[in-house]
Amino acid sequence: MTWSELSDLLIVGLQETAWMVGVSTVLTAIGGLLLGVLLVLTAPGGLLAAPVVSSVLGFVVNVARSLPFIILLVAVIPFTRAVVGTTIGTDAAIVPLTIGAIPFFARIVEAALREVPPDVVAAATAMGATRTQIVGKVLLREARPGLVAGLTITVIALVGYSAMAGVVGGGGLGDLAIRYGYQRFETEVMVATVVVLVVFVQLIQMAGDVLVRRLSHK
């Protein structure tokens, strides 16, 4: 395989991976944030204390997190087909990626919100802040560095998940490595894919670290 052919494959694979990870990140950020906030609010002593609801949510999150992604990928095939009409390709891979990442990020959100000093919440309550204001202007605002750091970890995990999605035809760099590097024994493709993935992840981590530092100084 010539360098021109390899570079074309890598560009397409990187674009597909970026699309899968990007869309999944947006959906995960929304779903995980909502679920994480609910876990905190409904916990005993929370602003909307509901132990039964909290236990059910916690159980669902734990069950989803206990499934290895490759098993989840296969288990949700019927749901994926119902949502996007196919089980092959980048759009199909977004469904299991999101389902697998939301519980993971929800726990990170929960941990970040629990790090907010109780005194800050108590002070906001004493000043007459509503529950919505406490969540939006106190909890989420104070937890921003932790939330961004957690989202960075989640995005990097999604990159790894997207590579596994290539095993079942999900597209992206993982699919490229499987089809050319593994099945066709083209070592240069495998090595190039690994290098691109490492650089991609490093750039994501660096961007996340910069944003965390900026938020920490505010």
Residue pairs with C-beta under 8 A, 6 or more apart in sequence:
1 180
1 186
1 188
1 189
6 188
6 189
6 192
9 176
9 180
9 189
10 173
10 176
10 192
10 193
10 196
13 171
13 172
13 173
13 175
13 176
13 193
13 196
14 173
14 196
14 200
16 90
16 171
16 172
16 173
16 175
17 159
17 162
17 163
17 171
17 172
17 173
17 174
17 200
19 90
20 90
20 93
20 94
20 97
20 158
20 162
20 165
20 170
20 171
20 172
21 97
21 155
21 158
21 159
21 162
23 94
24 94
24 97
24 98
24 101
24 158
24 162
25 101
25 151
25 154
25 155
25 158
27 94
27 98
27 102
28 97
28 98
28 101
28 102
28 105
28 154
28 158
29 105
29 151
31 98
31 102
31 105
31 106
32 101
32 102
32 103
32 104
32 105
32 106
32 108
32 109
32 154
33 105
33 106
33 109
33 147
35 57
35 61
35 102
35 103
35 106
35 109
36 105
36 106
36 107
36 108
36 109
36 110
36 112
36 113
37 109
37 113
37 135
37 139
37 140
38 53
38 57
39 54
39 57
39 58
39 61
39 106
39 107
39 109
39 110
40 46
40 109
40 110
40 113
40 114
40 139
41 47
41 48
41 131
41 135
42 48
42 49
42 50
42 51
42 53
42 54
42 57
43 49
43 51
43 54
44 51
44 54
46 54
47 131
47 134
47 135
48 131
60 103
61 103
61 106
61 107
62 103
64 72
64 99
64 100
64 102
64 103
65 103
65 104
65 107
67 75
67 100
69 96
69 100
69 161
69 164
70 164
70 167
72 96
72 99
72 100
73 96
73 100
73 164
73 165
73 167
73 168
73 170
74 168
76 95
76 96
76 99
77 87
79 95
80 86
80 87
80 92
80 95
80 96
81 87
81 92
83 95
84 91
84 92
84 94
84 95
86 92
87 168
87 169
88 168
88 169
88 170
89 169
89 170
89 171
90 170
90 171
90 172
92 170
93 162
93 165
93 170
93 171
93 172
96 161
96 165
97 158
97 161
97 162
97 165
100 161
101 154
101 157
101 158
101 161
104 154
104 157
105 150
105 151
105 154
108 146
108 147
108 150
108 151
108 153
108 154
109 143
109 147
109 150
111 146
111 150
112 143
112 146
112 147
112 150
113 139
113 140
113 143
115 143
115 146
116 138
116 139
116 142
116 143
117 142
120 138
120 142
121 134
121 138
121 139
124 133
124 134
124 137
124 138
125 134
129 137
129 138
140 147
144 215
145 212
145 215
145 216
148 208
148 211
148 212
148 215
149 208
149 212
151 208
152 204
152 205
152 207
152 208
152 209
152 211
152 212
155 204
155 208
156 201
156 204
156 205
159 197
159 200
159 201
159 204
162 170
162 172
162 173
162 174
163 172
163 173
163 174
163 177
163 197
164 170
164 174
165 171
165 172
165 174
165 175
166 172
166 173
166 174
166 175
166 176
166 177
166 178
166 179
167 174
167 178
169 175
173 193
173 196
173 197
176 189
176 193
177 189
177 190
177 193
177 194
180 186
180 189
180 190
181 187
181 189
181 190
181 191
181 193
182 190
